[in-house]
Amino acid sequence: MTMPDSRPVEEIKARLDLAEVIGAHVRLQRAGRELRGLCPFHDEKTPSFYVSPEKQLWHCQGCHQGGDLFRFVELLDRVDFKEALERLARRAGVELPEGPGARAGPARREREQVQALHKLATDFYHHVLGQAPAGAPGRAMLEARGVGAASWDHFQLGYAPAGARQDNLVRFLVARGQPAAAAVQAGLARRGPDGAVVDFFRRRLMIPIRDERGTCIAFGGRALGDEPPKYLNTRATATFDKSRVLFGLDRARETLRRQRTAVIVEGYFDVIAAHAAGVTEAVSTSGTALTPAQARLLRRFAETAILCFDGDAAGRRAAAAAVDVIAAELEPRLLLLPEGRDPDELCREDPDRFRALVTGARPAWEVLVDEALGDAPPGADPRTLAARRAVIQVLARIPEASVRDLYAARAARRLGVDPRHLLTDMERSRRGRPAGPPVPGPPPAGAPGTAGPEAGSLTRAESGNAPPDRVGYLLGLLVHAPERVADVRERYGLAVEEFPDTAQRAIYGAMVRRQDGVLEEAELDRDATALLARLRREAYPELTGDPAASRVDRVLEDCVRAIRIDRLTDRALELERRLRLSGHHRHGEVPAVVGEWEAIRHQIELLKRGEPPVAGGLPITTAPTG
C-alpha cells in the first residue's frame, strides 16, 4: 500500500493552527495550558473535550476519541484521510503532489478544467438571469413560481439564452481562454451537424448542481414551457455522476451537522422552496430514483432521513421504494403530503404547515405498516387476510430483527393475532413459500381491548364497534361527548402530543383549551375539519340508549392504554436506533440509553397487565431526547 507523502501533511500542520480549526466548530475556553469545550462527537452537558495548542492534539474524556488535525476533520465531516487531506490542503494553500501512475496528472487536470468551465458558466448564466435583457423569460418564470431574488442568489440560478448563432456561452468561454473543445468535453457544448460548436443548454432556466463542498459540477436545465424534455441535465463527465450527487447538500451541510436529520424531496424547485421556507436541511436527487451511493453520501452528514414525496400514487410508490435504500444507511422517516400537493407549492402557500409536517414525520416502517393494515378489522374478515399479507411483505423489508419484532407486535395488536404467527409467515415468504392462512385465536396479551375483566378493561365484544385504531375511536367519543374531555385530561393526563396525527392533535387541542370541551371549528385547518366531519358521522354504541358511566369510563381507559403502549413502543424503537448508532460516536451515552430503554419496556409490560394510565403515575416518556 502506498503511504501518503509526509511533506504536505507536515506543511499543512505548520500553516494551520489546531485550536483555530476546532474553534470554528467548538466554543473553547482556557483550562490551564489547554482549551476545553463541549465535545462535537457525543452529547454532553459538562465539557470533556480538550485541545492542546502546544502538542497540536485533541482528546475527549467522554467518548475517548482523539487525534490530530486530520483526525478531527475525518470525524467531523465523516470523510477518509485522503478527503481530509485535500480539504485542509485547500484551506492552507498547500499543493498536493500527483499520485503514482501516468494517468493521474491528466485526469486531475481534466477535473480541474471541467470545474473551471462550470464556474465560468455559472457566472455567465447568473448574470444573464439577473441583469441581461436576454434573461427576461427566466425572470418571468421564476416570478410566476414565487421564487424570490434571494433564492436566485443563494442557489446562483441562471438563464441560458438562445441567440442567433446558439453559441453565447461558447464565445464567452473562449474569450476567457477556454478552448471550445474543452466546453464540449465538459458537457456545456456540443458539435452541430456542420461541425460548429454550439451551446448544449438554450432557452432554459439553469440550476447549478454542486458537490458537497460547493463546487459546481453540472447543471439542470428547466424548459420554460412544455417542450420536451422538461429537465435536461449535464451528461456524465469527469466530475459528474448524477447517481452519486445530492442537489442542495452543500447548502444544507451546516444544518445537517447541527440537526443530524435530512429532508429528501423530489426535485430542484422543491429544495429551493423548502430552503426559502426555513427547512434548510432539504436535498434532492437529480431526476433519478434514490441510489445507495447517495444514501452513503448522506450518511456522512445525517443520522435520520425524512422522505418527503407527493401524496399521489406515483409519489407513494417512489417513497416506498426509497425507504429500503435509506434504511441501509440511516433511520428512515416518511412524510406523504396531501394528494395533489407538492413541497414547492406547499412551502410557498403555507410554510408553517410544511415545517409542522416535517417535524411530525413518522418512522417509515410505522407508516408502511399502518398503510398495509388500512381499516381491516380483527378476525377472519377478507380485508384482514389481505392486510395480513401486506403487513408480512413490509416486515420482510425491515433489516433489523429487533425493529421487525416491535412492528410485528404493533401489527398483531391491530389484527388481533399472535405476532409470532406474522413472523413465521414472513420467514415462509422470504424462503419463497406461500404464507399459511391466518389462524384465528386470542389476541396477544396487551392488545387493545384484550386485558381480562380483573384489569377493569373491556373485551372487544363489550366495547361495541371500536375499530383497531383506538386513537381515532377515543377522539370520536370525545367529539360526541365533549363533557368527557376534562376527565380524560385530568384522570389520565393525556397530552396533545400523544396523538400521532397532526389533525388529531388539532382537534384534541381545540377541545382541551375550552372548559366545556366544545369545539371551536374556526381554529381547525382543512385536514382537521375533514377528520372532524368523519368522526361526527361515526356511531358509538357506548353513548346510545342508556349508557352506563362505568362502561364509557372503561372504554376511555382502554383507548388511552392502547395509545400509551403504541407511543412507548415507538420510543423503544427510537432508543434502539440510538443504540445502533452508539458504536459510531456516542459511546458515553450507552448506559443512559439502555437504562431508559429498560424503563420503557417495564412501563409497557405494566400497561399490558392492566395498570391504569393514571396522570402522574407511570413516568410516560414520549419525546425523543437525542
C-alpha positions as CSV (number, residue, x, y, z in Angstrom):
1,M,0.0,0.0,0.0
2,T,1.4,3.4,-0.9
3,M,1.9,5.6,2.1
4,P,0.9,9.3,1.9
5,D,3.7,11.8,1.4
6,S,4.5,13.2,4.8
7,R,5.8,16.5,3.4
8,P,2.4,18.1,2.6
9,V,1.0,16.7,5.9
10,E,3.7,18.5,7.9
11,E,3.4,21.6,5.8
12,I,-0.4,21.8,6.4
13,K,0.1,21.3,10.2
14,A,2.7,24.1,10.1
15,R,0.3,26.5,8.4
16,L,-2.9,25.7,10.3
17,D,-3.5,26.0,14.0
18,L,-5.4,23.2,15.5
19,A,-7.2,25.4,18.0
20,E,-8.3,27.8,15.2
21,V,-9.7,25.0,13.1
22,I,-11.6,23.4,16.0
23,G,-12.6,26.7,17.4
24,A,-14.8,27.3,14.2
25,H,-17.0,24.4,15.4
26,V,-16.5,24.2,19.2
27,R,-16.6,27.0,21.7
28,L,-13.2,26.7,23.5
29,Q,-12.3,28.2,26.9
30,R,-8.9,28.2,28.6
31,A,-8.3,25.5,31.1
32,G,-4.7,25.8,32.3
33,R,-2.3,25.0,29.4
34,E,-5.2,23.5,27.4
35,L,-8.5,24.6,25.9
36,R,-11.8,22.9,26.9
37,G,-15.3,22.7,25.3
38,L,-18.3,20.5,24.7
39,C,-17.4,17.5,22.5
40,P,-18.9,17.7,19.0
41,F,-18.9,13.9,18.7
42,H,-21.3,13.0,21.5
43,D,-24.0,14.7,23.6
44,E,-22.8,16.1,26.9
45,K,-23.5,19.0,29.3
46,T,-20.2,19.1,31.1
47,P,-17.2,19.9,28.9
48,S,-14.8,16.9,28.5
49,F,-13.2,17.9,25.2
50,Y,-9.6,19.2,25.5
51,V,-7.3,20.8,22.9
52,S,-3.5,21.1,23.4
53,P,-2.2,24.1,21.4
54,E,1.3,23.1,22.4
55,K,1.1,19.5,21.2
56,Q,-1.4,20.2,18.4
57,L,-3.5,17.3,19.6
58,W,-7.1,16.9,21.0
59,H,-8.8,14.4,23.2
60,C,-12.3,13.7,24.6
61,Q,-12.5,12.1,28.0
62,G,-16.2,11.3,27.5
63,C,-16.2,9.3,24.2
64,H,-12.4,8.6,24.2
65,Q,-11.9,10.0,20.7
66,G,-8.8,11.9,19.9
67,G,-6.0,12.7,17.5
68,D,-4.6,15.5,15.4
69,L,-5.9,18.0,12.9
70,F,-6.7,15.4,10.2
71,R,-8.5,13.0,12.6
72,F,-10.7,15.9,13.7
73,V,-11.8,16.7,10.1
74,E,-12.3,13.0,9.4
75,L,-14.7,12.6,12.3
76,L,-16.4,15.9,11.9
77,D,-17.1,15.7,8.1
78,R,-17.2,11.9,8.1
79,V,-14.6,11.6,5.4
80,D,-11.5,9.4,4.9
81,F,-7.9,10.6,5.4
82,K,-7.5,11.4,1.7
83,E,-10.5,13.7,1.6
84,A,-9.5,15.4,4.9
85,L,-6.0,15.9,3.4
86,E,-7.4,17.6,0.3
87,R,-9.8,19.8,2.3
88,L,-7.1,21.0,4.7
89,A,-4.6,21.5,1.8
90,R,-7.1,23.8,0.1
91,R,-7.5,25.8,3.3
92,A,-3.8,26.0,3.9
93,G,-2.9,26.8,0.3
94,V,-0.7,23.7,0.0
95,E,-0.4,22.0,-3.3
96,L,-0.6,18.2,-3.1
97,P,1.6,16.1,-5.4
98,E,0.0,13.9,-8.0
99,G,-0.4,10.2,-7.2
100,P,1.5,7.4,-8.9
101,G,0.8,6.4,-12.4
102,A,0.9,8.1,-15.8
103,R,-2.8,8.8,-15.9
104,A,-3.0,10.7,-12.6
105,G,-1.8,14.0,-13.9
106,P,-4.0,14.3,-17.0
107,A,-7.1,13.0,-15.0
108,R,-6.6,15.7,-12.4
109,R,-6.1,18.4,-15.0
110,E,-9.3,17.3,-16.7
111,R,-11.2,17.6,-13.5
112,E,-9.8,21.0,-12.7
113,Q,-10.6,22.3,-16.2
114,V,-14.2,21.0,-16.0
115,Q,-14.6,22.7,-12.7
116,A,-13.2,25.9,-14.0
117,L,-15.5,25.8,-17.0
118,H,-18.5,25.3,-14.8
119,K,-17.5,28.1,-12.5
120,L,-17.4,30.5,-15.5
121,A,-20.7,29.1,-16.9
122,T,-22.4,29.6,-13.5
123,D,-21.3,33.3,-13.5
124,F,-22.4,33.7,-17.1
125,Y,-25.9,32.2,-16.7
126,H,-26.4,34.0,-13.4
127,H,-25.5,37.4,-14.9
128,V,-27.9,36.8,-17.8
129,L,-30.8,35.9,-15.5
130,G,-30.3,38.9,-13.2
131,Q,-29.1,41.7,-15.5
132,A,-29.3,41.0,-19.2
133,P,-32.3,41.7,-21.4
134,A,-32.0,38.1,-22.7
135,G,-32.8,36.8,-19.2
136,A,-36.3,38.2,-19.1
137,P,-38.0,34.9,-19.9
138,G,-36.2,33.3,-17.0
139,R,-37.0,36.1,-14.6
140,A,-40.7,35.9,-15.6
141,M,-40.8,32.2,-15.0
142,L,-39.2,32.5,-11.5
143,E,-41.5,35.3,-10.5
144,A,-44.6,33.3,-11.7
145,R,-43.4,30.4,-9.5
146,G,-42.9,32.7,-6.5
147,V,-39.1,32.2,-6.4
148,G,-37.6,35.4,-4.9
149,A,-34.4,37.1,-5.8
150,A,-32.8,35.9,-2.5
151,S,-33.2,32.3,-3.8
152,W,-31.8,33.3,-7.2
153,D,-28.6,34.4,-5.4
154,H,-28.5,31.6,-2.8
155,F,-28.6,28.9,-5.4
156,Q,-26.9,31.0,-8.2
157,L,-29.8,30.3,-10.6
158,G,-29.3,31.4,-14.2
159,Y,-30.7,31.5,-17.7
160,A,-29.3,30.1,-20.9
161,P,-30.2,32.4,-23.8
162,A,-30.6,31.1,-27.4
163,G,-29.0,33.7,-29.6
164,A,-28.9,33.8,-33.3
165,R,-25.8,31.6,-33.5
166,Q,-26.7,29.5,-30.5
167,D,-23.1,29.8,-29.1
168,N,-23.4,32.6,-26.5
169,L,-21.8,30.6,-23.7
170,V,-19.1,29.1,-26.0
171,R,-18.0,32.6,-27.2
172,F,-18.0,33.7,-23.5
173,L,-15.7,30.8,-22.5
174,V,-13.4,31.2,-25.5
175,A,-13.0,34.9,-24.7
176,R,-11.7,33.9,-21.3
177,G,-9.1,31.5,-22.6
178,Q,-11.1,28.2,-22.6
179,P,-11.0,26.1,-25.7
180,A,-14.3,25.3,-27.4
181,A,-13.3,21.6,-27.4
182,A,-13.0,21.7,-23.6
183,A,-16.6,23.0,-23.3
184,V,-17.8,20.0,-25.3
185,Q,-15.8,17.6,-23.1
186,A,-17.3,19.3,-20.0
187,G,-20.9,18.8,-21.3
188,L,-21.5,22.5,-21.8
189,A,-21.5,22.5,-25.6
190,R,-21.9,20.1,-28.5
191,R,-21.0,19.9,-32.1
192,G,-23.7,20.7,-34.6
193,P,-24.3,18.9,-37.9
194,D,-22.0,21.3,-39.7
195,G,-19.2,20.8,-37.1
196,A,-19.7,24.1,-35.3
197,V,-19.6,24.1,-31.5
198,V,-22.9,25.4,-30.1
199,D,-24.3,25.7,-26.5
200,F,-25.7,22.5,-25.0
201,F,-28.3,24.5,-23.0
202,R,-30.6,27.0,-24.7
203,R,-33.8,28.8,-23.6
204,R,-33.7,27.1,-20.2
205,L,-33.6,28.1,-16.6
206,M,-30.2,27.0,-15.3
207,I,-29.8,25.3,-11.9
208,P,-26.2,24.7,-10.8
209,I,-25.6,21.2,-9.3
210,R,-22.8,21.3,-6.8
211,D,-20.9,18.6,-4.9
212,E,-21.0,18.6,-1.1
213,R,-18.0,21.0,-1.0
214,G,-19.9,23.6,-3.0
215,T,-18.1,23.1,-6.4
216,C,-20.4,23.4,-9.4
217,I,-20.0,20.1,-11.4
218,A,-23.1,20.1,-13.6
219,F,-26.4,21.9,-14.4
220,G,-30.0,21.1,-14.5
221,G,-31.8,23.0,-17.3
222,R,-35.6,23.6,-16.9
223,A,-37.6,24.2,-20.0
224,L,-39.7,27.4,-19.9
225,G,-42.8,25.7,-21.4
226,D,-43.9,22.2,-22.2
227,E,-41.3,21.4,-24.7
228,P,-39.5,18.1,-24.0
229,P,-37.5,17.3,-22.1
230,K,-38.9,19.2,-19.1
231,Y,-35.5,18.9,-17.4
232,L,-32.2,18.4,-19.2
233,N,-29.2,17.5,-17.1
234,T,-25.5,17.7,-17.9
235,R,-24.3,14.4,-19.3
236,A,-21.8,12.3,-17.3
237,T,-18.4,14.0,-17.2
238,A,-15.1,13.6,-15.3
239,T,-16.8,15.3,-12.3
240,F,-20.4,14.4,-12.6
241,D,-22.3,11.2,-12.0
242,K,-25.9,12.0,-11.1
243,S,-26.3,8.8,-9.2
244,R,-23.7,10.0,-6.6
245,V,-24.8,13.6,-6.1
246,L,-27.5,15.2,-4.0
247,F,-28.7,18.6,-5.1
248,G,-28.6,21.2,-2.2
249,L,-26.3,19.2,0.0
250,D,-23.7,21.9,0.0
251,R,-26.3,24.5,1.2
252,A,-27.7,22.0,3.7
253,R,-24.5,20.9,5.3
254,E,-24.4,23.2,8.3
255,T,-28.0,22.5,9.2
256,L,-27.4,18.8,8.9
257,R,-24.3,19.0,11.2
258,R,-26.5,20.6,13.9
259,Q,-29.7,18.6,13.5
260,R,-28.5,15.3,12.1
261,T,-31.7,15.0,10.1
262,A,-32.1,15.4,6.3
263,V,-35.3,16.0,4.3
264,I,-35.2,14.4,0.9
265,V,-37.7,15.9,-1.6
266,E,-38.2,15.0,-5.3
267,G,-37.0,18.0,-7.3
268,Y,-34.8,21.1,-7.6
269,F,-37.6,23.5,-7.1
270,D,-38.8,21.6,-4.0
271,V,-35.4,22.1,-2.5
272,I,-35.3,25.8,-3.4
273,A,-38.8,26.4,-1.9
274,A,-38.0,24.4,1.2
275,H,-34.9,26.4,2.0
276,A,-36.8,29.6,1.4
277,A,-39.4,28.3,4.0
278,G,-36.7,27.7,6.6
279,V,-36.3,23.9,6.0
280,T,-32.6,24.3,5.1
281,E,-31.9,20.6,5.6
282,A,-33.7,19.7,2.3
283,V,-31.9,17.9,-0.5
284,S,-33.0,16.0,-3.7
285,T,-31.7,13.7,-6.4
286,S,-31.1,15.0,-9.9
287,G,-34.2,13.5,-11.5
288,T,-33.4,9.9,-10.7
289,A,-34.6,7.4,-8.0
290,L,-32.6,7.5,-4.8
291,T,-29.4,5.3,-5.0
292,P,-27.3,3.5,-2.4
293,A,-24.4,5.8,-3.2
294,Q,-26.5,8.9,-2.4
295,A,-27.6,7.3,0.9
296,R,-24.0,6.6,1.8
297,L,-23.1,10.2,0.9
298,L,-25.9,11.5,3.2
299,R,-24.8,9.2,6.0
300,R,-21.7,11.3,6.4
301,F,-23.8,14.3,7.5
302,A,-27.0,12.9,9.0
303,E,-28.4,10.0,11.1
304,T,-32.1,10.3,10.0
305,A,-33.6,11.0,6.6
306,I,-37.2,12.2,6.1
307,L,-38.5,11.1,2.7
308,C,-41.0,13.8,1.6
309,F,-42.9,12.9,-1.5
310,D,-46.1,13.9,-3.3
311,G,-49.2,12.2,-1.9
312,D,-50.3,10.9,-5.3
313,A,-49.9,7.2,-6.4
314,A,-46.5,7.9,-8.1
315,G,-45.2,9.7,-5.0
316,R,-46.2,6.9,-2.7
317,R,-44.6,4.3,-4.9
318,A,-41.4,6.4,-5.1
319,A,-41.4,6.9,-1.3
320,A,-41.9,3.2,-0.6
321,A,-39.0,2.2,-2.9
322,A,-36.7,4.9,-1.3
323,V,-37.3,3.6,2.2
324,D,-35.3,0.4,1.5
325,V,-32.4,2.4,0.2
326,I,-32.3,4.8,3.1
327,A,-32.8,2.1,5.7
328,A,-29.5,0.5,4.8
329,E,-27.7,3.6,6.0
330,L,-29.9,5.9,8.1
331,E,-33.1,5.9,10.1
332,P,-35.9,6.4,7.5
333,R,-38.9,8.6,8.3
334,L,-41.8,9.2,5.9
335,L,-43.8,12.3,5.1
336,L,-46.6,11.8,2.4
337,L,-48.1,15.1,1.6
338,P,-51.8,15.5,0.9
339,E,-52.7,14.2,-2.5
340,G,-52.3,16.9,-5.2
341,R,-49.8,18.9,-3.2
342,D,-46.0,19.0,-3.6
343,P,-43.3,20.6,-1.4
344,D,-42.8,23.5,-3.8
345,E,-46.4,24.5,-3.7
346,L,-47.0,23.9,0.0
347,C,-43.8,25.8,1.0
348,R,-44.9,28.9,-0.9
349,E,-48.6,28.8,0.2
350,D,-48.2,27.7,3.8
351,P,-44.6,27.4,5.0
352,D,-45.7,27.0,8.7
353,R,-47.8,23.9,7.8
354,F,-44.9,22.4,5.8
355,R,-42.5,22.9,8.7
356,A,-45.0,21.3,11.0
357,L,-45.4,18.3,8.7
358,V,-41.7,17.8,8.6
359,T,-41.5,18.0,12.4
360,G,-44.2,15.4,12.7
361,A,-42.8,12.9,10.1
362,R,-43.3,9.4,11.4
363,P,-40.9,6.4,11.3
364,A,-41.2,5.0,7.7
365,W,-41.9,1.4,8.8
366,E,-44.7,2.6,11.0
367,V,-46.3,4.4,8.1
368,L,-45.9,1.5,5.8
369,V,-47.3,-1.0,8.4
370,D,-50.3,1.3,9.1
371,E,-51.0,1.6,5.4
372,A,-50.8,-2.1,4.9
373,L,-53.3,-2.6,7.8
374,G,-55.7,0.0,6.5
375,D,-59.1,-0.2,8.2
376,A,-59.0,-4.0,8.4
377,P,-60.9,-5.3,11.5
378,P,-59.6,-8.1,13.7
379,G,-60.7,-11.7,12.9
380,A,-61.2,-13.6,9.6
381,D,-62.6,-10.8,7.6
382,P,-61.4,-10.7,3.9
383,R,-59.9,-7.3,4.5
384,T,-58.0,-8.7,7.4
385,L,-56.5,-11.5,5.3
386,A,-55.4,-9.0,2.7
387,A,-53.9,-6.7,5.3
388,R,-52.0,-9.5,6.9
389,R,-50.4,-10.5,3.6
390,A,-49.5,-6.8,3.0
391,V,-48.0,-6.5,6.5
392,I,-45.9,-9.6,6.1
393,Q,-44.3,-8.0,3.0
394,V,-43.5,-4.9,4.9
395,L,-42.0,-6.8,7.8
396,A,-39.8,-8.8,5.4
397,R,-38.2,-5.5,4.3
398,I,-37.1,-4.3,7.8
399,P,-33.4,-5.0,8.1
400,E,-33.1,-5.0,12.0
401,A,-34.6,-8.0,13.7
402,S,-35.4,-6.1,16.9
403,V,-37.2,-3.3,15.0
404,R,-39.0,-6.0,13.0
405,D,-40.2,-7.7,16.2
406,L,-41.6,-4.4,17.5
407,Y,-43.6,-3.7,14.4
408,A,-44.8,-7.2,14.2
409,A,-46.2,-6.6,17.7
410,R,-47.8,-3.4,16.6
411,A,-49.5,-5.1,13.6
412,A,-50.6,-8.0,15.7
413,R,-52.4,-5.7,18.2
414,R,-54.4,-4.3,15.3
415,L,-55.1,-7.6,13.6
416,G,-55.9,-9.5,16.9
417,V,-53.3,-12.2,16.3
418,D,-50.1,-13.5,17.8
419,P,-47.1,-11.7,16.5
420,R,-45.2,-15.0,16.2
421,H,-47.6,-16.1,13.5
422,L,-46.8,-12.9,11.5
423,L,-43.1,-13.5,11.8
424,T,-43.4,-17.2,10.9
425,D,-45.4,-16.3,7.8
426,M,-42.8,-13.7,7.0
427,E,-40.0,-16.2,7.1
428,R,-42.0,-18.5,4.8
429,S,-42.5,-15.7,2.4
430,R,-38.7,-14.9,2.4
431,R,-37.9,-18.5,1.6
432,G,-40.3,-18.4,-1.3
433,R,-43.0,-20.5,0.4
434,P,-46.6,-19.2,0.5
435,A,-47.7,-17.9,3.8
436,G,-50.2,-20.1,5.5
437,P,-53.7,-18.8,6.2
438,P,-54.2,-16.8,9.4
439,V,-55.0,-18.9,12.4
440,P,-57.8,-17.3,14.4
441,G,-57.0,-17.2,18.0
442,P,-57.0,-15.0,21.1
443,P,-55.2,-11.7,20.6
444,P,-51.8,-11.3,22.3
445,A,-51.6,-10.0,25.8
446,G,-51.6,-6.3,25.9
447,A,-53.6,-5.8,22.7
448,P,-56.2,-3.0,22.9
449,G,-59.4,-4.3,24.5
450,T,-57.9,-7.7,25.5
451,A,-57.0,-7.3,29.1
452,G,-59.0,-9.6,31.4
453,P,-62.0,-8.4,33.5
454,E,-59.8,-8.3,36.5
455,A,-57.9,-5.5,34.9
456,G,-61.0,-3.4,34.5
457,S,-60.6,-3.4,30.7
458,L,-63.2,-4.3,28.1
459,T,-63.1,-7.2,25.7
460,R,-63.7,-6.2,22.1
461,A,-67.3,-7.5,22.2
462,E,-68.0,-5.3,25.2
463,S,-66.6,-2.2,23.6
464,G,-69.1,-2.2,20.7
465,N,-67.7,-1.3,17.3
466,A,-64.4,0.0,18.4
467,P,-62.1,-0.2,15.4
468,P,-58.4,-1.3,15.6
469,D,-57.4,2.4,15.6
470,R,-58.1,3.2,19.3
471,V,-56.7,6.7,18.8
472,G,-59.4,7.6,16.3
473,Y,-62.1,5.9,18.4
474,L,-61.1,7.8,21.5
475,L,-61.2,11.1,19.7
476,G,-64.6,10.3,18.2
477,L,-66.0,9.5,21.6
478,L,-64.8,12.9,22.9
479,V,-66.2,14.7,19.9
480,H,-69.6,13.2,20.7
481,A,-69.3,13.5,24.5
482,P,-67.2,16.7,25.0
483,E,-68.0,16.7,28.7
484,R,-65.6,13.8,29.0
485,V,-62.6,15.8,27.7
486,A,-61.8,17.2,31.2
487,D,-62.0,13.6,32.6
488,V,-59.5,12.3,30.1
489,R,-57.2,15.2,30.6
490,E,-57.2,15.2,34.4
491,R,-57.6,11.5,35.2
492,Y,-55.2,10.1,32.6
493,G,-53.0,13.1,31.8
494,L,-53.5,12.6,28.1
495,A,-51.4,15.2,26.3
496,V,-52.0,16.7,22.9
497,E,-48.6,15.4,21.8
498,E,-49.6,11.8,22.4
499,F,-51.9,11.9,19.3
500,P,-49.8,10.7,16.3
501,D,-51.6,12.7,13.6
502,T,-51.5,16.5,13.1
503,A,-55.3,16.7,12.5
504,Q,-56.0,14.6,15.6
505,R,-53.8,16.8,17.7
506,A,-55.5,19.9,16.4
507,I,-59.0,18.6,17.3
508,Y,-58.0,17.4,20.8
509,G,-56.0,20.6,21.5
510,A,-59.0,22.7,20.5
511,M,-61.3,20.8,22.9
512,V,-58.7,20.9,25.8
513,R,-58.5,24.7,25.5
514,R,-62.2,25.0,26.2
515,Q,-63.5,24.3,29.7
516,D,-66.7,22.6,28.3
517,G,-64.7,20.7,25.7
518,V,-66.9,22.0,22.9
519,L,-65.0,22.6,19.6
520,E,-64.4,26.0,18.0
521,E,-64.2,24.8,14.4
522,A,-62.7,28.2,13.3
523,E,-59.5,27.0,15.0
524,L,-59.2,24.0,12.7
525,D,-57.4,23.8,9.4
526,R,-58.7,21.9,6.3
527,D,-57.4,18.5,7.3
528,A,-58.7,18.7,10.9
529,T,-62.1,19.9,9.6
530,A,-62.3,16.9,7.3
531,L,-61.4,14.5,10.0
532,L,-64.0,16.1,12.4
533,A,-66.7,15.5,9.8
534,R,-65.8,11.8,9.5
535,L,-65.8,11.4,13.3
536,R,-69.2,13.0,13.6
537,R,-70.7,10.5,11.1
538,E,-69.5,7.5,13.2
539,A,-71.8,5.7,15.7
540,Y,-70.6,4.9,19.2
541,P,-72.8,2.3,21.0
542,E,-71.4,3.3,24.4
543,L,-73.2,6.7,24.1
544,T,-76.6,5.4,22.8
545,G,-79.6,4.2,24.6
546,D,-79.0,4.3,28.4
547,P,-75.2,4.5,28.5
548,A,-73.6,3.3,31.8
549,A,-71.0,5.8,33.0
550,S,-68.7,2.9,34.1
551,R,-68.8,1.4,30.7
552,V,-67.8,4.6,29.0
553,D,-65.0,5.1,31.5
554,R,-63.7,1.6,30.8
555,V,-63.7,2.3,27.0
556,L,-61.8,5.6,27.5
557,E,-59.2,3.9,29.8
558,D,-58.8,1.1,27.3
559,C,-58.2,3.5,24.5
560,V,-55.7,5.6,26.5
561,R,-53.8,2.5,27.5
562,A,-53.5,1.4,23.8
563,I,-52.3,4.9,22.8
564,R,-49.7,4.8,25.6
565,I,-48.5,1.3,24.6
566,D,-48.1,2.5,21.0
567,R,-46.2,5.7,22.0
568,L,-43.9,3.8,24.3
569,T,-43.2,1.2,21.6
570,D,-42.3,3.9,19.2
571,R,-39.9,5.4,21.8
572,A,-38.3,2.0,22.3
573,L,-37.7,1.9,18.5
574,E,-36.0,5.3,18.7
575,L,-33.8,4.2,21.6
576,E,-32.8,1.0,19.8
577,R,-31.8,3.1,16.8
578,R,-29.6,5.2,19.1
579,L,-28.0,2.1,20.5
580,R,-27.1,1.0,17.0
581,L,-25.5,4.4,16.3
582,S,-23.7,4.4,19.7
583,G,-20.9,2.4,18.2
584,H,-20.1,5.3,15.8
585,H,-19.7,8.3,18.1
586,R,-21.8,8.2,21.2
587,H,-20.1,5.7,23.5
588,G,-20.6,7.8,26.6
589,E,-24.4,7.7,26.4
590,V,-24.9,4.0,26.0
591,P,-25.7,3.2,29.7
592,A,-28.2,6.1,29.9
593,V,-30.0,4.9,26.7
594,V,-30.0,1.3,27.9
595,G,-31.4,2.4,31.2
596,E,-34.2,4.4,29.6
597,W,-35.0,1.5,27.2
598,E,-35.3,-0.9,30.1
599,A,-37.6,1.5,32.0
600,I,-39.8,1.9,29.0
601,R,-40.1,-1.8,28.4
602,H,-41.2,-2.1,32.1
603,Q,-43.8,0.6,31.5
604,I,-45.2,-1.3,28.5
605,E,-45.4,-4.5,30.5
606,L,-47.3,-2.8,33.3
607,L,-49.8,-1.3,30.9
608,K,-50.2,-4.6,29.2
609,R,-51.0,-6.2,32.6
610,G,-53.8,-3.7,33.1
611,E,-52.2,-1.0,35.1
612,P,-54.4,2.1,34.6
613,P,-52.7,5.0,32.7
614,V,-53.2,7.4,35.6
615,A,-51.9,11.0,35.3
616,G,-48.8,11.5,37.4
617,G,-48.5,7.7,37.8
618,L,-46.3,6.0,35.3
619,P,-43.5,8.2,34.0
620,I,-44.5,8.1,30.4
621,T,-41.6,9.2,28.1
622,T,-42.9,10.1,24.6
623,A,-40.5,12.6,23.1
624,P,-37.0,11.7,21.7
625,T,-34.1,13.2,23.5
626,G,-31.4,12.8,21.0
